[in-house]
């Protein structure tokens, strides 16, 4: 049985982590208590599937530890990683829920992950009762959609060094935490090319510090 926050042995730590989440950090005590009762705490192994592309079973995830990725694949099995998300962030199937369509991507654990989750119907019900949280959340959903679009465009407009530089500028918290193979896929590079780029950037940094 998946534990709730109240029954989890690390509940105090989990509460602190959730209150740092960009969506949940400004909630009142009363609103927080209402949400906490509904959340389940789940642990996922590296590579484990949280949501499958094409699924109609949708959930909301608040990341406590680890890194998730959104990934799309075609019939030939070719994959494209749309985004990564780590602690204090979230992932969601909200847009698909609102559009009454299957989830257009999978959500997968890049590392070991602990997340607080609840079903999309319960999350939507909670949002409808809490306008301020809904406003913050829907803004974040739109920002994430814009971020994915911008990333897709840069794959066509920037060269390989430019793509890596943009990722490091946009996501300094993820530098060194994502396996080379995963980051290379996100940047539409081979792992070998990414390794060479990192070596050159490291050499340049070392030279400037001498």
Buried (B, 14 or more C-beta within 10 A) or exposed (E): EEBBBEEBEEBEEBBEBBEEBEBBEEBEEEBBEBBBEBBBBBBBEEEEEBBBBEBEEBBBBBBBBBBBBBBBEEEEEEBBBBBBBBBBBBBBBBBBBEEEEBBBBBBBBBBBBBBBBBBBEBBBEBBEEBEEBBEBBBEBBEEBEEEBEEBEEBEEEBEBEEBBBBBBEEBEEBEEBBEBEBBBBBBBBBBEBBEEBBEEBEEEEEEEEE
